[in-house]
Amino acid sequence: MLQWDDAAGKTRKLTIGVFGAFTVQQARDRAREEKQAVNDAKRDPAAKRRAAKVRAHAVAIAPTVAETAALFLDDSRRRKKAKRTIGEYERQLARDILPSLGHIKIADLAHRDIRKLHDGMSERPVTANRVFALLSAICNFAESHELRPSQSYPCGKVRKYEEQPNRRVLSDEEYVALGAALSTAEQVGLPVAPTFVKKDAKRGVSAARKAKATGRKRGSYRRHAERRLSPANPVGIAAIRFLALSGWRPDELFGEKGGAGALRWDDIDFTRAVATLPDTKTKRSVRPLGAAALDVLRSIPRAPDNPYVFQGRRPGLPLADCDRLWDSLTHAMGVDLPPYTLPHSFTTVARGLGYGDHVIARLVGHLVNDTMTSRYGDVPDVTVRRAANDIARGIADMLASESSRVLPFPSVSSSVSSSDDAASA
């Protein structure tokens, strides 16, 4: 077989014949003749011009990083990747990758371009590592579709940042404190956390606008009146209790902006004590629920015009999040923790009760390593249901002290007209 690169830089192969029909010497003579013909063609000026046009056309139609990323996203959708994963890809592309690399031809994307982007994100090490992983996947996709040279490894030798995993979990005493804070929020309300006080202050009238309206040119407008405390939105209270008792992630309750993916009443089977989530990070997920978590769901009144479990203030829409309420609760507890502390704490309680990773994975929707043992069997449903009840009951006992019992819900109309905005409960 004879192999060479043509004028356009593309590798060509020619089979001379089958051993036996040609002797070794005959094959060598034939290869020498074919190679001479190739060299003659390369020296032909017309052939060189045609090859140059081919190369110029190839460069002109070559996709950019932005165009290749669009093809990568389309391919991910065809492969039924989770919508949340694709949404995260789109956010990383729009925020970090395309502004600096989108205009570069994918075939010209070099190691130095990726290293420069990664080095510029040193203040966000976790995000930088996720962006690097996405870029690596896009480059591998381009190579598999012959959009750039194979085995070019533009992402090679870029060292990822060290990540410090968030291992903070609630202690038993903090669970009790959270229960007391929830009870206080239900009955009389809690002060707004300082983080949201600063955000609310920005919503005031600017100094220039104040001066134009009143003629006063000194000082900026600030809100001086102290907020009156009022009971928190009961839907937000129920959402935080459910997160604590189920181990779910907050986005599995509230979904994306606009309500896509939020928990619906149709997703819950009270008879079987399970919830079926059609689209999570691990795709379709069936979650067993403990009796204490189901009790929280049963206490929520159903609005006739709202299919969502944790309904928002606007008709037909779910609660957007519980960030404001969570910050007020943790501020009252004297700690600064993100809402994702609740699922981390749930798994810690589960391990403390003696349950292994395969059982916990079924409860919180995690993937388990594909070991030989896991291929030959699964955790019995009765074991998972018992675990869900034990864990939820243990957490509920810590939350439900004498001063933190779950109060009955008011009517739907009063919960909708609560002073706390449901979009930021």
QUIJOMO-V451970 format. One record per helix or strand. SS is the DSSP state (H for helix, E for strand). FROM is the first residue (numbers start at 1). LEN is the number of residues. If there is no record, write none. Layout:
BEGIN
{{SS:FROM:LEN} {SS:FROM:LEN}}
END
This chain:
BEGIN
{{E:2:4} {E:11:4} {E:19:1} {E:22:1} {H:24:20} {H:45:17} {E:64:1} {H:65:14} {H:83:19} {E:105:1} {H:106:3} {H:111:9} {H:125:20} {H:172:16} {H:194:8} {H:207:8} {H:234:13} {H:250:5} {E:264:1} {H:265:3} {E:268:2} {E:274:7} {E:283:6} {H:291:8} {E:308:1} {E:311:1} {E:318:1} {H:323:11} {H:341:12} {H:357:8} {H:372:4} {H:381:19} {H:412:5} {H:422:3}}
END
